[in-house]
Amino acid sequence: MKRLFALPLCVLVSMSLVAQTYTPAPENIAARQEFRNDKFGLFIHWGPFSIPGDGEWVMNNKNIKVKNYTNLMNFFNPIAFDAAEYVSLAKSAGMKYITLITRHHDGFSMWDTKFSDFNVMNSPYKKDIVKMVADECHKQGIKLYLYYSLLDWRRDDYPHETGKTGKGTGRTGKGNYAAYLQFMKNQLTELLTNYGKIGGIWFDGHWDQTQPEGASDRTSRIDWKYDEIYALIHKLQPHAMIGNNHHLSPFPGEDFQMFEKDLPGENKSGLSFQEASDKLPVETCETMNNSWGYSLTDNQYKSVKDLVHYLVKGAGRDVNFLLNVGPMPNGQIQPEFTDTLKAIGRWMEKNGETISGTRGNVYTPQDWGVVTAKGKSLFVHIIKEPAQAGYLFMPEFKTKITSAAVRGANKVLKFKQLPEGTFIYLDGVQLDNLDTIIELKMQ
């Protein structure tokens, strides 16, 4: 919140007015609670940027000129894409929602849009990918969120002269944000009108118009007119949640907060100086290797153990985990990703009850793990061997419990509750390599 105090007075007044005028609809409040229940989702970074096999930032990183980059549209023909397989893969992994890239920073629209020629219908594929995924999500009962980039490395009307990325793509004129804003409104109207019920909009790119993360003043160099954008979304689909990956505390009108590659309280990526909201649902997103978009050379795959622990630690903090895949140009998801997701799914099939539908922040995360809660049950997730052999000490844990047992092992455990905390004795317990879960019953 401290960063907001550095904003100019006029911006603060504007934000204050938005805050006063936005009252979440009852269905939006309900959607927030469902989102907190869901806990686990699939992120899909995919588009023509997948073709060079060098990540989703290839246009910016290689300083590819607009004319040359546009040629990629003529090669985008993902004949192996199967929306049913994508959605089924997410479901079998224990995921409850999908966040799909509809338009990344390269400006390519993955749907049948009337407001840009740089779109999937003008590629050799000529099929509306957003519609295919949306139809399948509705059919299989998976919520669909739509990622939409606020910045654009191709369009002349985007205020590129004040942005910090896309500087080498050959644009020389001056942006026209009024025209660009109308373009975005037109596209968002399409997305929220033509594809059924949408869970929410996942914005990205605000940081293009700010100082780097960690700077004392991260005021945007342009007025994004979020009051207008957010009001449009809430009008078209009142339940739909809005999140913005600006790496700041939530702005007025936003319905959930997101972190990138970090859990709240961590800042390993250098992107997460903000504090987690205590009022809105929170989500963190992460890659399965080190790339969001498809990369031919990135073999730094995270293990099943690493990702299960990420999911568990997030749930213990009441944070959703949005796990990314970057499909190949032909539309297939590479086996390194599918194999890992299937393994996570097998774990979730046995233990998903301790993740989905739970609440975190019921007990301070410890070196050995975290605690999640559902009803009168507390699930103690031991993901690292406790420092003390033979027992688990939970300092300052004073919630009265009636029983303790190893989940899935039908083994009752002895425990002792003292003023300094709770002792759970692990006599005869073989700790699981992924996660040993002890269920505590509360009075």
ROLO-705511 format. One record per residue (C-alpha): residue in three letters; x, y, z. Coordinates in pm, 1 decimal, decimal comma. Layout:
+-----+----------+----------+----------+
:   r :        X :        Y :        Z :
+-----+----------+----------+----------+
: ALA :        X :        Y :        Z :
...
+-----+----------+----------+----------+
This chain:
+-----+----------+----------+----------+
:   r :        X :        Y :        Z :
+-----+----------+----------+----------+
: MET :      0,0 :      0,0 :      0,0 :
: LYS :    291,9 :    236,2 :     58,7 :
: ARG :    351,8 :    274,5 :   -313,5 :
: LEU :      7,9 :    419,9 :   -363,0 :
: PHE :    102,3 :    712,9 :   -141,6 :
: ALA :    357,5 :    821,6 :   -400,6 :
: LEU :     93,3 :    870,5 :   -667,1 :
: PRO :      0,7 :   1222,6 :   -775,4 :
: LEU :   -298,1 :   1371,6 :   -596,6 :
: CYS :   -512,1 :   1372,6 :   -910,8 :
: VAL :   -456,7 :    998,8 :   -959,1 :
: LEU :   -538,3 :    929,9 :   -594,1 :
: VAL :   -860,6 :   1128,0 :   -625,6 :
: SER :   -950,1 :    934,6 :   -940,0 :
: MET :   -881,0 :    602,4 :   -766,3 :
: SER :  -1084,8 :    713,2 :   -465,9 :
: LEU :  -1381,4 :    784,2 :   -692,0 :
: VAL :  -1350,0 :    440,9 :   -852,5 :
: ALA :  -1333,4 :    278,2 :   -510,3 :
: GLN :  -1651,1 :    458,0 :   -407,1 :
: THR :  -1840,3 :    362,9 :   -720,6 :
: TYR :  -1743,1 :     -4,1 :   -747,6 :
: THR :  -1951,6 :   -230,7 :   -534,5 :
: PRO :  -1897,7 :   -595,8 :   -627,4 :
: ALA :  -2214,1 :   -770,7 :   -739,0 :
: PRO :  -2337,0 :  -1056,6 :   -518,7 :
: GLU :  -2237,6 :  -1303,0 :   -790,3 :
: ASN :  -1888,6 :  -1150,1 :   -794,1 :
: ILE :  -1852,8 :  -1200,0 :   -419,7 :
: ALA :  -1965,0 :  -1560,1 :   -465,9 :
: ALA :  -1713,1 :  -1605,0 :   -748,6 :
: ARG :  -1433,5 :  -1485,4 :   -521,2 :
: GLN :  -1517,8 :  -1754,6 :   -267,8 :
: GLU :  -1533,4 :  -2020,3 :   -539,4 :
: PHE :  -1196,3 :  -1901,7 :   -665,9 :
: ARG :  -1047,0 :  -1944,0 :   -318,4 :
: ASN :  -1192,1 :  -2294,4 :   -311,6 :
: ASP :  -1048,0 :  -2388,9 :   -649,6 :
: LYS :   -683,8 :  -2347,8 :   -545,5 :
: PHE :   -529,8 :  -2497,7 :   -862,8 :
: GLY :   -542,9 :  -2387,9 :  -1226,1 :
: LEU :   -371,4 :  -2432,7 :  -1563,4 :
: PHE :   -205,0 :  -2137,3 :  -1738,7 :
: ILE :   -162,4 :  -2169,4 :  -2117,9 :
: HIS :     94,8 :  -1950,5 :  -2297,8 :
: TRP :     59,0 :  -2018,3 :  -2668,1 :
: GLY :     55,0 :  -1834,2 :  -3000,7 :
: PRO :    276,4 :  -1754,4 :  -3302,0 :
: PHE :    556,8 :  -1673,9 :  -3058,0 :
: SER :    577,9 :  -2050,6 :  -3004,4 :
: ILE :    705,8 :  -2102,1 :  -3358,6 :
: PRO :   1064,6 :  -1973,0 :  -3310,6 :
: GLY :   1087,3 :  -2186,1 :  -2994,1 :
: ASP :   1247,8 :  -1905,5 :  -2797,4 :
: GLY :    979,9 :  -1805,9 :  -2546,4 :
: GLU :    689,9 :  -1562,8 :  -2560,2 :
: TRP :    915,7 :  -1253,5 :  -2546,7 :
: VAL :   1103,2 :  -1340,5 :  -2866,3 :
: MET :    974,3 :  -1034,5 :  -3057,1 :
: ASN :   1109,7 :   -800,7 :  -2791,4 :
: ASN :   1424,7 :   -995,3 :  -2708,8 :
: LYS :   1533,7 :  -1031,6 :  -3071,9 :
: ASN :   1412,8 :   -683,4 :  -3175,7 :
: ILE :   1206,5 :   -832,8 :  -3456,1 :
: LYS :   1044,1 :   -566,0 :  -3671,3 :
: VAL :    665,6 :   -554,4 :  -3695,7 :
: LYS :    659,8 :   -646,6 :  -4065,0 :
: ASN :    883,1 :   -948,2 :  -4014,3 :
: TYR :    708,9 :  -1069,5 :  -3700,2 :
: THR :    371,2 :  -1047,4 :  -3871,9 :
: ASN :    490,8 :  -1319,3 :  -4110,2 :
: LEU :    463,0 :  -1570,0 :  -3823,9 :
: MET :     86,4 :  -1555,7 :  -3864,1 :
: ASN :    129,4 :  -1728,7 :  -4199,9 :
: PHE :    300,8 :  -2025,0 :  -4030,6 :
: PHE :     64,2 :  -2069,4 :  -3736,1 :
: ASN :   -120,1 :  -2390,6 :  -3813,9 :
: PRO :   -154,6 :  -2602,6 :  -3496,3 :
: ILE :   -317,8 :  -2904,8 :  -3658,1 :
: ALA :   -249,9 :  -3122,7 :  -3351,1 :
: PHE :   -439,4 :  -2894,2 :  -3112,1 :
: ASP :   -721,3 :  -3068,6 :  -2924,7 :
: ALA :   -918,9 :  -2853,0 :  -2681,8 :
: ALA :  -1076,3 :  -3160,1 :  -2519,0 :
: GLU :   -730,0 :  -3297,4 :  -2438,0 :
: TYR :   -623,3 :  -2966,6 :  -2282,9 :
: VAL :   -927,8 :  -2947,1 :  -2058,5 :
: SER :   -915,7 :  -3316,9 :  -1968,3 :
: LEU :   -547,6 :  -3284,1 :  -1877,8 :
: ALA :   -628,2 :  -2995,4 :  -1643,4 :
: LYS :   -915,7 :  -3184,8 :  -1481,6 :
: SER :   -713,9 :  -3501,4 :  -1431,9 :
: ALA :   -441,0 :  -3294,5 :  -1261,8 :
: GLY :   -694,7 :  -3175,0 :  -1005,1 :
: MET :   -720,5 :  -2827,4 :  -1155,4 :
: LYS :  -1047,2 :  -2635,2 :  -1139,0 :
: TYR :   -985,1 :  -2361,3 :  -1393,4 :
: ILE :   -787,1 :  -2262,3 :  -1700,6 :
: THR :   -635,3 :  -1923,0 :  -1781,5 :
: LEU :   -584,3 :  -1896,2 :  -2157,0 :
: ILE :   -370,6 :  -1644,4 :  -2342,1 :
: THR :   -605,2 :  -1464,1 :  -2580,7 :
: ARG :   -364,5 :  -1187,0 :  -2679,6 :
: HIS :     -6,5 :  -1159,2 :  -2557,7 :
: HIS :    232,1 :   -865,5 :  -2591,7 :
: ASP :    294,5 :   -951,2 :  -2957,9 :
: GLY :    -67,3 :   -850,3 :  -3027,4 :
: PHE :   -183,7 :  -1173,5 :  -3192,0 :
: SER :   -550,8 :  -1242,7 :  -3118,4 :
: MET :   -635,4 :  -1610,7 :  -3070,1 :
: TRP :  -1002,3 :  -1559,9 :  -3157,9 :
: ASP :  -1228,4 :  -1436,1 :  -3435,5 :
: THR :  -1194,7 :  -1063,2 :  -3371,6 :
: LYS :  -1324,3 :   -786,2 :  -3593,6 :
: PHE :  -1079,6 :   -531,2 :  -3457,5 :
: SER :   -740,1 :   -666,6 :  -3562,6 :
: ASP :   -620,7 :   -838,5 :  -3879,0 :
: PHE :   -342,2 :  -1004,8 :  -3683,0 :
: ASN :   -553,1 :  -1295,3 :  -3562,4 :
: VAL :   -594,8 :  -1670,9 :  -3580,7 :
: MET :   -866,7 :  -1654,2 :  -3846,1 :
: ASN :   -614,2 :  -1506,5 :  -4088,5 :
: SER :   -363,2 :  -1782,9 :  -4017,8 :
: PRO :   -363,5 :  -2113,9 :  -4208,9 :
: TYR :   -546,4 :  -2267,1 :  -3909,6 :
: LYS :   -855,1 :  -2045,0 :  -3950,4 :
: LYS :  -1026,2 :  -2170,7 :  -3633,7 :
: ASP :  -1129,1 :  -1972,2 :  -3328,4 :
: ILE :   -910,2 :  -2119,1 :  -3052,4 :
: VAL :  -1076,8 :  -1921,6 :  -2773,0 :
: LYS :  -1415,0 :  -2060,2 :  -2879,5 :
: MET :  -1285,4 :  -2415,2 :  -2893,6 :
: VAL :  -1137,8 :  -2391,4 :  -2543,8 :
: ALA :  -1441,1 :  -2206,9 :  -2406,0 :
: ASP :  -1684,8 :  -2463,0 :  -2546,0 :
: GLU :  -1482,1 :  -2748,7 :  -2400,4 :
: CYS :  -1445,8 :  -2580,0 :  -2061,8 :
: HIS :  -1822,4 :  -2529,4 :  -2042,8 :
: LYS :  -1876,0 :  -2891,5 :  -2149,4 :
: GLN :  -1635,5 :  -3037,0 :  -1892,7 :
: GLY :  -1722,8 :  -2802,4 :  -1607,3 :
: ILE :  -1393,1 :  -2612,6 :  -1587,4 :
: LYS :  -1392,8 :  -2236,8 :  -1529,5 :
: LEU :  -1224,5 :  -2026,5 :  -1797,7 :
: TYR :  -1024,5 :  -1710,4 :  -1733,8 :
: LEU :   -887,5 :  -1504,7 :  -2020,6 :
: TYR :   -541,6 :  -1347,1 :  -2022,0 :
: TYR :   -531,7 :  -1016,6 :  -2208,5 :
: SER :   -221,6 :   -801,9 :  -2259,8 :
: LEU :   -249,4 :   -429,7 :  -2196,5 :
: LEU :     63,0 :   -359,5 :  -2398,6 :
: ASP :    131,1 :   -427,5 :  -2763,7 :
: TRP :    465,5 :   -449,7 :  -2945,6 :
: ARG :    305,9 :   -413,8 :  -3292,1 :
: ARG :     36,3 :   -148,5 :  -3282,1 :
: ASP :    126,2 :    214,0 :  -3350,0 :
: ASP :   -151,8 :    349,2 :  -3129,3 :
: TYR :    -15,0 :    181,0 :  -2816,8 :
: PRO :    189,2 :    446,7 :  -2624,2 :
: HIS :    515,2 :    273,1 :  -2713,7 :
: GLU :    722,7 :    587,4 :  -2680,5 :
: THR :    667,5 :    587,5 :  -2302,4 :
: GLY :    685,1 :    208,5 :  -2267,5 :
: LYS :   1004,7 :     28,9 :  -2172,0 :
: THR :    965,3 :   -282,2 :  -2392,0 :
: GLY :    913,5 :   -331,5 :  -2763,7 :
: LYS :   1156,0 :    -50,3 :  -2839,8 :
: GLY :   1326,0 :   -236,9 :  -3124,6 :
: THR :   1021,2 :   -335,2 :  -3331,7 :
: GLY :   1048,3 :    -42,7 :  -3573,1 :
: ARG :    770,1 :    188,6 :  -3460,6 :
: THR :    858,0 :    556,7 :  -3495,6 :
: GLY :    529,5 :    743,9 :  -3457,1 :
: LYS :    352,5 :    856,6 :  -3143,5 :
: GLY :     91,5 :    645,2 :  -2973,0 :
: ASN :   -272,2 :    740,4 :  -2937,9 :
: TYR :   -405,4 :    594,3 :  -2615,9 :
: ALA :   -762,5 :    708,9 :  -2676,0 :
: ALA :   -771,7 :    497,2 :  -2994,3 :
: TYR :   -588,3 :    209,0 :  -2828,0 :
: LEU :   -825,1 :    216,3 :  -2530,8 :
: GLN :  -1124,2 :    189,9 :  -2763,0 :
: PHE :   -955,8 :   -100,8 :  -2940,4 :
: MET :   -912,5 :   -284,4 :  -2610,7 :
: LYS :  -1271,2 :   -214,1 :  -2507,6 :
: ASN :  -1393,2 :   -350,6 :  -2840,2 :
: GLN :  -1191,3 :   -670,3 :  -2802,1 :
: LEU :  -1288,0 :   -720,6 :  -2439,0 :
: THR :  -1652,4 :   -678,9 :  -2536,8 :
: GLU :  -1610,2 :   -957,1 :  -2792,0 :
: LEU :  -1446,1 :  -1186,0 :  -2539,0 :
: LEU :  -1713,4 :  -1123,9 :  -2277,2 :
: THR :  -2006,5 :  -1145,4 :  -2519,3 :
: ASN :  -1933,1 :  -1428,0 :  -2762,0 :
: TYR :  -1787,7 :  -1707,0 :  -2544,9 :
: GLY :  -2037,5 :  -1773,3 :  -2268,6 :
: LYS :  -1961,7 :  -1739,5 :  -1900,9 :
: ILE :  -1605,9 :  -1625,0 :  -1832,9 :
: GLY :  -1452,1 :  -1660,2 :  -1487,8 :
: GLY :  -1245,5 :  -1344,7 :  -1517,1 :
: ILE :   -993,1 :  -1133,6 :  -1704,8 :
: TRP :   -619,6 :  -1167,2 :  -1628,7 :
: PHE :   -446,1 :   -843,5 :  -1733,7 :
: ASP :    -72,5 :   -811,7 :  -1789,8 :
: GLY :    162,7 :   -536,7 :  -1907,3 :
: HIS :     92,3 :   -245,4 :  -1671,5 :
: TRP :    459,1 :   -259,6 :  -1566,4 :
: ASP :    561,8 :   -150,4 :  -1918,0 :
: GLN :    471,3 :    204,6 :  -1821,1 :
: THR :    636,6 :    211,8 :  -1475,8 :
: GLN :    976,8 :    213,0 :  -1317,3 :
: PRO :   1114,6 :   -137,5 :  -1247,3 :
: GLU :    983,8 :   -343,9 :   -959,1 :
: GLY :   1129,0 :   -227,0 :   -630,1 :
: ALA :   1154,7 :    139,0 :   -734,5 :
: SER :   1027,6 :    388,3 :   -476,9 :
: ASP :    782,6 :    538,0 :   -729,6 :
: ARG :    607,8 :    302,4 :   -968,9 :
: THR :    347,7 :    549,6 :  -1089,6 :
: SER :    230,0 :    468,3 :  -1440,5 :
: ARG :    342,4 :    706,4 :  -1713,1 :
: ILE :     -2,2 :    686,8 :  -1872,5 :
: ASP :   -353,6 :    685,3 :  -1732,7 :
: TRP :   -479,7 :    340,8 :  -1830,3 :
: LYS :   -841,8 :    445,0 :  -1760,8 :
: TYR :   -897,0 :    135,2 :  -1551,0 :
: ASP :  -1220,1 :    283,0 :  -1421,7 :
: GLU :  -1359,8 :    257,4 :  -1775,1 :
: ILE :  -1207,4 :    -82,8 :  -1854,8 :
: TYR :  -1308,7 :   -242,3 :  -1526,9 :
: ALA :  -1658,3 :    -94,0 :  -1536,8 :
: LEU :  -1709,7 :   -241,6 :  -1884,5 :
: ILE :  -1609,4 :   -588,4 :  -1766,9 :
: HIS :  -1825,8 :   -574,1 :  -1455,8 :
: LYS :  -2117,4 :   -454,2 :  -1667,3 :
: LEU :  -2085,8 :   -728,0 :  -1930,0 :
: GLN :  -2034,4 :  -1012,7 :  -1680,1 :
: PRO :  -2085,6 :   -892,7 :  -1320,4 :
: HIS :  -1955,7 :  -1218,6 :  -1173,6 :
: ALA :  -1629,1 :  -1205,5 :  -1374,4 :
: MET :  -1324,2 :  -1135,7 :  -1161,8 :
: ILE :  -1055,0 :   -887,6 :  -1262,2 :
: GLY :   -688,0 :   -935,2 :  -1181,3 :
: ASN :   -393,3 :   -727,3 :  -1299,2 :
: ASN :    -32,7 :   -846,3 :  -1298,0 :
: HIS :    107,8 :   -501,9 :  -1214,0 :
: HIS :    319,3 :   -632,9 :   -922,9 :
: LEU :    159,3 :   -378,5 :   -688,9 :
: SER :   -109,2 :   -378,5 :   -424,5 :
: PRO :   -456,5 :   -424,5 :   -580,2 :
: PHE :   -611,5 :   -124,8 :   -751,2 :
: PRO :   -974,6 :    -23,2 :   -695,6 :
: GLY :  -1208,5 :   -235,2 :   -905,9 :
: GLU :   -989,0 :   -548,1 :   -897,7 :
: ASP :  -1131,2 :   -871,1 :   -758,4 :
: PHE :   -820,4 :  -1080,4 :   -698,2 :
: GLN :   -449,9 :  -1020,7 :   -653,8 :
: MET :   -173,8 :  -1204,6 :   -832,1 :
: PHE :    191,7 :  -1278,5 :   -771,5 :
: GLU :    434,9 :  -1390,9 :  -1042,5 :
: LYS :    677,8 :  -1674,0 :   -968,2 :
: ASP :    662,9 :  -1610,5 :   -593,4 :
: LEU :    449,0 :  -1696,1 :   -296,6 :
: PRO :    350,2 :  -1396,8 :    -83,6 :
: GLY :    633,1 :  -1305,9 :    147,9 :
: GLU :    892,8 :  -1433,7 :    -95,9 :
: ASN :   1067,7 :  -1229,0 :   -360,8 :
: LYS :   1298,2 :  -1473,9 :   -532,6 :
: SER :   1204,6 :  -1337,6 :   -874,4 :
: GLY :   1249,4 :   -967,8 :   -792,2 :
: LEU :    890,1 :   -910,1 :   -902,6 :
: SER :    709,1 :   -937,5 :   -570,8 :
: PHE :    767,4 :   -641,8 :   -343,1 :
: GLN :    394,2 :   -610,8 :   -270,5 :
: GLU :    217,0 :   -754,1 :     31,6 :
: ALA :    -63,6 :  -1004,9 :     -5,0 :
: SER :   -413,8 :   -865,2 :     23,0 :
: ASP :   -610,1 :   -962,0 :    330,9 :
: LYS :   -938,4 :   -876,3 :    156,4 :
: LEU :   -912,8 :  -1029,5 :   -192,0 :
: PRO :   -834,1 :  -1381,1 :   -315,6 :
: VAL :   -467,5 :  -1427,3 :   -406,5 :
: GLU :   -305,1 :  -1630,7 :   -683,4 :
: THR :     52,7 :  -1703,9 :   -782,9 :
: CYS :    163,6 :  -1827,9 :  -1125,3 :
: GLU :    468,7 :  -2035,5 :  -1206,1 :
: THR :    634,9 :  -2214,0 :  -1498,1 :
: MET :    711,9 :  -2585,9 :  -1526,3 :
: ASN :   1059,8 :  -2509,3 :  -1658,1 :
: ASN :   1193,6 :  -2152,0 :  -1681,2 :
: SER :    984,6 :  -2039,5 :  -1978,2 :
: TRP :    623,5 :  -1932,4 :  -2020,9 :
: GLY :    610,9 :  -1984,2 :  -2397,5 :
: TYR :    755,2 :  -2286,4 :  -2578,8 :
: SER :   1135,1 :  -2303,9 :  -2568,6 :
: LEU :   1350,8 :  -2548,2 :  -2762,9 :
: THR :   1645,7 :  -2508,8 :  -2529,0 :
: ASP :   1491,3 :  -2483,9 :  -2181,3 :
: ASN :   1534,7 :  -2821,8 :  -2014,0 :
: GLN :   1524,3 :  -2693,8 :  -1656,0 :
: TYR :   1210,0 :  -2885,6 :  -1563,9 :
: LYS :   1076,5 :  -2863,1 :  -1210,6 :
: SER :   1016,3 :  -3195,3 :  -1042,8 :
: VAL :    679,7 :  -3330,7 :   -936,5 :
: LYS :    796,2 :  -3288,2 :   -578,8 :
: ASP :    885,2 :  -2921,7 :   -631,9 :
: LEU :    546,7 :  -2846,2 :   -787,2 :
: VAL :    342,9 :  -3039,6 :   -529,5 :
: HIS :    527,5 :  -2849,3 :   -258,6 :
: TYR :    452,8 :  -2520,7 :   -438,6 :
: LEU :     84,1 :  -2612,4 :   -446,7 :
: VAL :     81,3 :  -2719,2 :    -81,8 :
: LYS :    270,3 :  -2413,6 :     41,7 :
: GLY :     32,5 :  -2193,0 :   -155,2 :
: ALA :   -274,4 :  -2358,3 :     -6,7 :
: GLY :   -128,0 :  -2312,2 :    341,6 :
: ARG :   -113,1 :  -1939,8 :    266,8 :
: ASP :   -462,1 :  -1942,6 :    112,4 :
: VAL :   -310,2 :  -1877,5 :   -230,1 :
: ASN :   -417,2 :  -2033,1 :   -559,7 :
: PHE :   -150,3 :  -2196,4 :   -776,2 :
: LEU :   -167,8 :  -2127,5 :  -1151,4 :
: LEU :     75,0 :  -2367,2 :  -1320,4 :
: ASN :    182,5 :  -2289,6 :  -1676,1 :
: VAL :    233,0 :  -2494,9 :  -1990,6 :
: GLY :    373,7 :  -2357,2 :  -2315,1 :
: PRO :    237,3 :  -2576,7 :  -2595,6 :
: MET :    444,9 :  -2650,3 :  -2903,3 :
: PRO :    369,8 :  -2473,2 :  -3233,8 :
: ASN :    166,0 :  -2770,6 :  -3357,4 :
: GLY :    -68,0 :  -2743,2 :  -3058,4 :
: GLN :     60,7 :  -3037,6 :  -2858,5 :
: ILE :    173,5 :  -3003,0 :  -2499,3 :
: GLN :    517,5 :  -3156,4 :  -2465,8 :
: PRO :    545,1 :  -3486,2 :  -2274,8 :
: GLU :    767,0 :  -3339,0 :  -2002,6 :
: PHE :    465,8 :  -3126,3 :  -1903,7 :
: THR :    192,2 :  -3384,1 :  -1951,7 :
: ASP :    381,3 :  -3650,2 :  -1757,3 :
: THR :    431,5 :  -3413,0 :  -1466,4 :
: LEU :     68,9 :  -3303,1 :  -1467,5 :
: LYS :    -47,4 :  -3664,9 :  -1466,7 :
: ALA :    177,0 :  -3739,2 :  -1168,3 :
: ILE :     41,0 :  -3436,5 :   -982,8 :
: GLY :   -307,1 :  -3561,1 :  -1070,9 :
: ARG :   -238,5 :  -3896,6 :   -909,0 :
: TRP :   -128,9 :  -3716,6 :   -593,3 :
: MET :   -434,4 :  -3488,2 :   -604,1 :
: GLU :   -667,0 :  -3785,0 :   -649,6 :
: LYS :   -553,8 :  -3910,4 :   -309,3 :
: ASN :   -496,5 :  -3580,2 :   -134,4 :
: GLY :   -695,2 :  -3315,4 :   -319,5 :
: GLU :   -942,1 :  -3288,8 :    -33,3 :
: THR :   -666,4 :  -3130,7 :    175,3 :
: ILE :   -609,7 :  -2864,1 :    -93,2 :
: SER :   -928,3 :  -2784,2 :   -287,4 :
: GLY :  -1199,6 :  -2619,2 :    -82,9 :
: THR :   -964,1 :  -2549,8 :    206,3 :
: ARG :   -858,7 :  -2226,6 :    371,6 :
: GLY :   -504,5 :  -2131,5 :    455,9 :
: ASN :   -353,3 :  -1872,4 :    686,0 :
: VAL :   -493,4 :  -2069,1 :    979,3 :
: TYR :   -144,3 :  -2127,9 :   1114,3 :
: THR :    187,4 :  -1959,4 :   1040,7 :
: PRO :    389,6 :  -2156,8 :    782,3 :
: GLN :    675,5 :  -2344,6 :    943,8 :
: ASP :   1005,2 :  -2478,1 :    816,1 :
: TRP :    852,5 :  -2827,4 :    807,0 :
: GLY :    533,3 :  -2727,8 :    621,0 :
: VAL :    191,3 :  -2569,4 :    641,3 :
: VAL :   -164,3 :  -2623,8 :    763,8 :
: THR :   -488,9 :  -2609,7 :    565,9 :
: ALA :   -842,3 :  -2618,0 :    707,0 :
: LYS :  -1180,2 :  -2751,4 :    599,5 :
: GLY :  -1479,2 :  -2777,1 :    828,1 :
: LYS :  -1365,6 :  -2921,8 :   1158,6 :
: SER :  -1049,9 :  -3071,2 :   1010,5 :
: LEU :   -700,5 :  -2927,5 :   1002,6 :
: PHE :   -455,1 :  -3083,9 :    760,4 :
: VAL :    -93,8 :  -3062,8 :    871,7 :
: HIS :    128,5 :  -3096,5 :    564,7 :
: ILE :    479,8 :  -3213,3 :    654,7 :
: ILE :    691,4 :  -3154,7 :    343,4 :
: LYS :   1026,9 :  -3137,8 :    520,7 :
: GLU :   1150,0 :  -3360,1 :    802,0 :
: PRO :   1096,7 :  -3186,2 :   1137,1 :
: ALA :   1405,1 :  -3068,1 :   1321,7 :
: GLN :   1316,7 :  -3283,6 :   1622,4 :
: ALA :   1324,2 :  -3657,5 :   1567,1 :
: GLY :   1012,8 :  -3845,1 :   1673,6 :
: TYR :    770,8 :  -3558,7 :   1707,5 :
: LEU :    633,3 :  -3247,8 :   1540,8 :
: PHE :    622,9 :  -2929,1 :   1745,4 :
: MET :    369,9 :  -2662,7 :   1648,4 :
: PRO :    469,4 :  -2352,1 :   1845,3 :
: GLU :    187,4 :  -2128,7 :   1970,4 :
: PHE :    -72,4 :  -2364,6 :   1824,6 :
: LYS :   -351,2 :  -2351,2 :   2080,8 :
: THR :   -657,6 :  -2462,8 :   1884,2 :
: LYS :   -821,7 :  -2740,4 :   2084,5 :
: ILE :   -809,7 :  -3072,2 :   1900,0 :
: THR :   -967,1 :  -3405,4 :   1980,5 :
: SER :   -763,5 :  -3641,4 :   1763,0 :
: ALA :   -465,2 :  -3672,4 :   1532,7 :
: ALA :   -412,1 :  -3932,0 :   1261,0 :
: VAL :   -196,3 :  -3987,6 :    955,2 :
: ARG :   -419,1 :  -3939,5 :    655,7 :
: GLY :   -441,1 :  -4248,0 :    434,4 :
: ALA :   -253,8 :  -4470,4 :    680,4 :
: ASN :   -525,8 :  -4533,8 :    938,2 :
: LYS :   -270,7 :  -4455,9 :   1208,3 :
: VAL :   -381,0 :  -4265,8 :   1519,8 :
: LEU :   -117,7 :  -4041,6 :   1676,7 :
: LYS :    -62,8 :  -3925,7 :   2031,3 :
: PHE :    -48,5 :  -3553,6 :   2096,2 :
: LYS :     -3,8 :  -3310,5 :   2382,1 :
: GLN :   -123,4 :  -2949,6 :   2400,5 :
: LEU :     68,2 :  -2714,6 :   2630,1 :
: PRO :     72,7 :  -2334,7 :   2666,0 :
: GLU :    382,4 :  -2310,0 :   2444,4 :
: GLY :    224,6 :  -2513,0 :   2163,6 :
: THR :    119,9 :  -2857,5 :   2046,3 :
: PHE :    332,1 :  -3171,6 :   2026,6 :
: ILE :    233,7 :  -3445,5 :   1779,7 :
: TYR :    424,6 :  -3768,4 :   1828,7 :
: LEU :    537,7 :  -3947,5 :   1513,2 :
: ASP :    623,4 :  -4285,7 :   1660,7 :
: GLY :    622,5 :  -4543,1 :   1381,5 :
: VAL :    539,9 :  -4287,4 :   1111,8 :
: GLN :    728,0 :  -4326,5 :    783,9 :
: LEU :    741,0 :  -3976,9 :    635,1 :
: ASP :    626,5 :  -3957,0 :    274,2 :
: ASN :    873,6 :  -3816,2 :     22,5 :
: LEU :    614,7 :  -3571,0 :   -113,5 :
: ASP :    391,6 :  -3483,6 :    178,1 :
: THR :    293,2 :  -3653,2 :    502,5 :
: ILE :    -52,8 :  -3529,5 :    595,2 :
: ILE :   -179,4 :  -3544,2 :    950,6 :
: GLU :   -546,8 :  -3472,0 :   1002,9 :
: LEU :   -637,6 :  -3298,1 :   1326,9 :
: LYS :   -999,9 :  -3291,8 :   1437,0 :
: MET :  -1111,4 :  -2975,5 :   1613,4 :
: GLN :  -1373,8 :  -2955,6 :   1888,0 :
+-----+----------+----------+----------+
